[in-house]
Amino acid sequence: MYSTARTAAWRHIGRRCVAPGRADLHCGVRLKAEDVTAVRQFGWSRGIRWQSSVSSGTASQTTTTDALPKKKPLFVRITTAAALSLLTFTLGFTMAALPAAPALKEFITSPSDEETMSLYQPPSDAAASAEAAIFAHPLTRSLLQDPKYIASRPHLKIPAQVRAQNLTGGTLLGDDKIAVPPVQFGTEDGSSFVSLQYLGPALCGHPGIIHGGLLATLLDEGLARCCFPALPNRAAVTASLKVDYKAPAMAGQVFVLRAETTRVEGRKAWVKGRLETLVDESKGEKPLVVTEAEALFIEPRMAKQMNLVKG
């Protein structure tokens, strides 16, 4: 029986046409009972089905593999992904920055000190009155004629699109506040500075008296602008500021800020100054000093890379 079963199995093992689960059928021909028993006993039916299954699976896998596209090398995929990411970021950044392009252009092409003196046009009668009071005064006329000083209105160098976010040049600028952009005079070496500004009744802490915090702000900004030209990159931040209040600053008049740089060491500058009322000293009038201050300013290490409006 063993010989007969083996002969039947080997006769048909290469033809792979045994139906799955049907060991008694071979190419559509029913085997004899003893042959089926022999095949099952010695595992030939499993072998035949396994060979048929493997052959079919291999063919299927070969066909599937041939149909799939080959993967690109890893470095090609990484490079492509990086390029697409960079392109996406660049397009997104460009679209986000597009509204700021006009302001950026104004930063790059900011007006000169001389040009700022003719840019301002008073928008109201109150502003025109304050403007006239500043420019008609003997102190202003004498400073304009003094070759030692460079006249400017630094706040007008700030682009109009972002000026509203500047405290003294936008937020506090207007009728009954800082009525007009301050007129400032500085020396080329950063040793001396004079500024004139009209302060209105909307800037009071107590009725009729200018808020002490605003006076400190004006001193902080004015003393800093005084020393800017003395520093390597014409920029600095406040390290310390000491303010002494001497007298009430009554609203509705022009105040004069005077400052001088007392010492410079590398990126550090020490400045002192004061705020006083505007008077005609040629007539013997004496100004009232309302505040005095001392400050230390330090130029940041990254000042060379900072995109600042220089005053």
C-alpha positions as CSV (number, residue, x, y, z in Angstrom):
1,M,0.0,0.0,0.0
2,Y,2.9,2.4,0.8
3,S,4.4,1.9,-2.6
4,T,1.1,2.5,-4.3
5,A,0.4,5.7,-2.4
6,R,3.9,7.0,-3.0
7,T,3.7,6.3,-6.6
8,A,0.3,8.1,-6.9
9,A,1.5,11.1,-4.9
10,W,4.8,11.5,-6.9
11,R,2.9,11.1,-10.1
12,H,0.8,14.1,-9.5
13,I,2.8,16.3,-7.0
14,G,4.3,18.5,-9.8
15,R,0.9,19.3,-11.4
16,R,-0.5,21.3,-8.4
17,C,-4.1,20.8,-9.1
18,V,-5.3,19.3,-5.9
19,A,-8.3,21.4,-4.8
20,P,-7.9,22.9,-1.3
21,G,-9.4,20.6,1.3
22,R,-10.1,17.9,-1.3
23,A,-7.4,15.3,-1.1
24,D,-9.6,12.7,-2.8
25,L,-9.8,14.7,-6.1
26,H,-6.8,14.9,-8.4
27,C,-7.2,17.0,-11.6
28,G,-10.9,16.3,-11.5
29,V,-10.3,12.5,-11.2
30,R,-11.4,10.8,-8.0
31,L,-8.6,8.7,-6.4
32,K,-9.0,5.3,-5.1
33,A,-9.7,5.0,-1.3
34,E,-6.4,3.3,-0.6
35,D,-4.5,6.0,-2.5
36,V,-6.2,8.8,-0.5
37,T,-5.6,7.0,2.8
38,A,-1.9,6.6,1.9
39,V,-1.5,10.2,0.9
40,R,-3.1,11.5,4.0
41,Q,-1.1,9.1,6.2
42,F,2.3,10.2,4.9
43,G,1.4,13.9,4.6
44,W,1.6,14.2,0.8
45,S,-1.8,16.0,0.6
46,R,-0.4,18.7,2.9
47,G,2.7,18.8,0.8
48,I,0.8,19.1,-2.4
49,R,-1.5,21.8,-1.0
50,W,1.5,23.7,0.5
51,Q,3.3,23.6,-2.7
52,S,0.2,24.9,-4.5
53,S,-0.3,27.6,-1.9
54,V,3.3,28.8,-1.9
55,S,3.5,28.8,-5.7
56,S,0.3,30.8,-5.9
57,G,1.3,33.2,-3.1
58,T,4.7,33.7,-4.7
59,A,3.2,34.6,-8.0
60,S,0.8,37.0,-6.4
61,Q,3.6,38.7,-4.4
62,T,5.7,39.0,-7.5
63,T,2.9,40.6,-9.4
64,T,2.1,43.0,-6.6
65,T,5.8,44.0,-6.1
66,D,6.2,44.6,-9.7
67,A,3.1,46.8,-9.8
68,L,4.3,49.1,-6.8
69,P,6.6,52.1,-7.6
70,K,10.1,51.8,-6.2
71,K,10.9,54.0,-3.2
72,K,13.3,56.9,-3.7
73,P,16.6,56.9,-1.7
74,L,16.3,58.3,1.8
75,F,18.5,61.3,1.2
76,V,16.3,62.3,-1.8
77,R,13.1,62.0,0.3
78,I,14.7,64.1,3.1
79,T,15.9,66.8,0.7
80,T,12.5,67.0,-1.0
81,A,10.7,67.3,2.3
82,A,13.0,70.0,3.5
83,A,12.6,72.0,0.2
84,L,8.8,71.8,0.4
85,S,8.9,72.8,4.1
86,L,11.1,75.8,3.3
87,L,8.9,76.8,0.4
88,T,5.8,76.6,2.5
89,F,7.3,78.6,5.3
90,T,8.6,81.3,2.9
91,L,5.2,81.7,1.2
92,G,3.5,81.9,4.6
93,F,5.9,84.4,6.0
94,T,5.7,86.5,2.9
95,M,1.9,86.6,3.0
96,A,1.9,87.5,6.7
97,A,4.5,90.2,6.3
98,L,2.9,91.7,3.2
99,P,0.8,94.3,5.1
100,A,3.9,95.5,6.9
101,A,5.9,96.1,3.7
102,P,5.1,99.8,3.4
103,A,6.2,100.4,7.0
104,L,9.4,98.4,6.4
105,K,10.1,100.5,3.3
106,E,9.7,103.7,5.4
107,F,12.1,102.3,8.1
108,I,14.7,101.6,5.4
109,T,14.2,105.0,3.7
110,S,13.5,107.1,6.8
111,P,13.7,110.9,6.3
112,S,16.7,112.9,7.4
113,D,16.8,115.2,10.4
114,E,16.4,118.2,8.2
115,E,13.4,116.7,6.3
116,T,11.6,115.9,9.6
117,M,11.5,119.7,10.3
118,S,9.1,120.3,7.4
119,L,7.0,117.1,7.5
120,Y,4.5,118.0,10.2
121,Q,1.2,119.8,9.3
122,P,-0.9,120.8,12.3
123,P,-4.3,118.9,12.0
124,S,-6.2,121.4,14.2
125,D,-6.2,125.0,15.4
126,A,-5.0,123.9,18.8
127,A,-2.0,122.1,17.3
128,A,-1.3,125.1,15.0
129,S,-1.3,127.4,18.1
130,A,1.1,125.1,20.0
131,E,3.3,124.8,16.9
132,A,3.5,128.6,16.6
133,A,4.2,129.1,20.3
134,I,7.3,126.8,19.9
135,F,8.7,128.2,16.7
136,A,8.1,131.8,17.5
137,H,10.0,131.7,20.8
138,P,13.4,133.3,21.0
139,L,15.0,130.1,22.4
140,T,13.9,128.0,19.4
141,R,15.1,130.7,16.9
142,S,18.5,130.8,18.6
143,L,18.9,127.0,18.6
144,L,18.0,126.9,14.9
145,Q,20.8,129.4,14.2
146,D,23.3,127.7,16.4
147,P,25.7,125.5,14.3
148,K,26.5,123.4,17.3
149,Y,23.0,121.8,17.3
150,I,21.2,119.6,14.8
151,A,17.5,120.2,14.7
152,S,15.0,117.3,14.2
153,R,11.7,115.8,15.0
154,P,12.7,112.1,15.6
155,H,9.1,110.9,16.1
156,L,8.4,111.7,12.4
157,K,11.0,109.2,11.4
158,I,8.7,106.5,12.7
159,P,6.6,105.1,9.8
160,A,3.0,106.4,9.9
161,Q,1.7,102.8,10.0
162,V,3.3,102.0,13.3
163,R,3.5,105.5,14.9
164,A,0.2,104.8,16.8
165,Q,2.1,102.1,18.8
166,N,4.7,104.6,20.0
167,L,3.9,106.1,23.4
168,T,5.2,109.7,23.0
169,G,5.0,109.8,19.2
170,G,1.5,108.4,18.7
171,T,-0.5,107.3,21.8
172,L,0.1,110.6,23.7
173,L,0.2,112.8,20.7
174,G,-2.8,115.1,20.0
175,D,-4.8,118.0,21.2
176,D,-4.8,118.5,25.0
177,K,-1.9,116.0,25.2
178,I,1.5,116.3,23.6
179,A,0.0,118.7,21.1
180,V,2.7,118.5,18.5
181,P,5.8,116.3,17.9
182,P,8.6,117.6,20.1
183,V,11.2,119.7,18.5
184,Q,14.7,118.5,19.5
185,F,18.2,119.9,19.2
186,G,21.2,117.6,19.7
187,T,25.0,117.8,19.2
188,E,26.8,115.6,16.8
189,D,29.0,114.2,19.6
190,G,26.1,113.5,22.0
191,S,27.3,115.9,24.6
192,S,24.2,118.2,24.9
193,F,20.5,118.1,24.1
194,V,17.5,120.5,24.2
195,S,13.9,119.5,23.5
196,L,10.7,121.6,23.5
197,Q,7.2,120.0,23.9
198,Y,3.7,121.4,24.7
199,L,1.9,119.5,27.4
200,G,-1.9,119.8,27.6
201,P,-4.5,119.2,30.3
202,A,-5.3,115.6,29.3
203,L,-2.0,114.6,30.7
204,C,-2.7,115.5,34.3
205,G,-2.5,113.4,37.5
206,H,-4.1,116.0,39.7
207,P,-6.3,118.7,38.1
208,G,-4.2,121.1,36.2
209,I,-0.9,119.4,37.1
210,I,1.0,117.2,34.7
211,H,1.3,113.6,35.9
212,G,4.7,112.8,37.4
213,G,4.9,109.5,35.5
214,L,4.7,111.4,32.2
215,L,7.5,113.8,33.3
216,A,9.7,110.7,34.1
217,T,8.9,109.3,30.7
218,L,9.9,112.5,28.9
219,L,13.2,112.6,30.9
220,D,13.9,108.9,30.2
221,E,13.4,109.5,26.5
222,G,15.2,112.9,26.3
223,L,18.3,111.8,28.2
224,A,18.6,108.7,26.1
225,R,18.4,110.7,22.9
226,C,21.1,113.0,24.3
227,C,23.7,110.2,24.6
228,F,22.8,108.2,21.5
229,P,25.4,109.8,19.2
230,A,28.1,109.1,21.8
231,L,27.6,105.4,21.7
232,P,29.1,103.0,19.1
233,N,25.8,102.1,17.4
234,R,23.7,105.1,18.5
235,A,21.2,103.0,20.5
236,A,20.8,102.3,24.2
237,V,18.3,101.0,26.9
238,T,17.8,102.5,30.3
239,A,19.7,100.7,33.1
240,S,18.7,103.2,35.8
241,L,16.8,106.5,36.1
242,K,16.5,108.7,39.2
243,V,14.0,111.5,39.2
244,D,13.6,114.3,41.7
245,Y,10.4,116.4,41.5
246,K,11.1,120.0,42.4
247,A,7.8,121.8,41.6
248,P,4.4,121.2,40.1
249,A,4.3,121.2,36.3
250,M,1.2,123.1,35.3
251,A,-0.6,122.0,32.1
252,G,-1.2,124.0,29.0
253,Q,2.3,125.3,28.3
254,V,5.6,124.5,26.6
255,F,8.3,122.8,28.7
256,V,12.0,122.6,27.9
257,L,14.1,119.5,28.5
258,R,17.8,120.1,28.8
259,A,20.3,117.3,29.1
260,E,24.1,116.6,28.9
261,T,26.2,113.5,28.8
262,T,28.6,113.5,31.7
263,R,30.5,110.3,31.0
264,V,30.9,107.5,28.4
265,E,32.7,104.2,28.9
266,G,32.4,101.8,26.0
267,R,28.7,100.8,25.7
268,K,27.7,102.8,28.9
269,A,26.7,106.5,29.1
270,W,25.8,108.6,32.1
271,V,23.4,111.5,31.5
272,K,21.8,114.2,33.7
273,G,19.0,116.6,32.8
274,R,16.0,118.6,33.9
275,L,12.6,119.8,32.8
276,E,11.8,123.5,33.1
277,T,9.3,126.1,31.9
278,L,9.9,128.0,28.7
279,V,10.7,131.7,29.4
280,D,12.4,134.5,27.6
281,E,15.8,134.7,29.4
282,S,16.8,137.7,27.3
283,K,14.2,139.6,29.3
284,G,15.6,138.4,32.6
285,E,13.0,135.8,33.2
286,K,14.1,132.7,35.1
287,P,12.7,129.2,34.2
288,L,11.0,127.1,36.9
289,V,12.7,123.7,37.2
290,V,10.0,121.1,37.8
291,T,12.1,117.9,37.7
292,E,15.7,116.8,37.7
293,A,17.1,113.4,36.7
294,E,20.2,111.3,36.4
295,A,20.3,108.1,34.2
296,L,22.6,105.3,33.0
297,F,22.1,103.9,29.5
298,I,23.7,100.8,28.1
299,E,24.0,99.8,24.5
300,P,22.7,96.2,23.9
301,R,25.3,93.8,22.5
302,M,23.0,93.2,19.5
303,A,22.5,96.9,18.8
304,K,24.3,96.6,15.5
305,Q,21.7,94.2,14.2
306,M,18.7,96.1,15.7
307,N,16.5,97.9,13.2
308,L,16.0,101.1,15.2
309,V,14.9,104.6,14.2
310,K,17.8,106.7,15.2
311,G,17.1,110.2,16.6
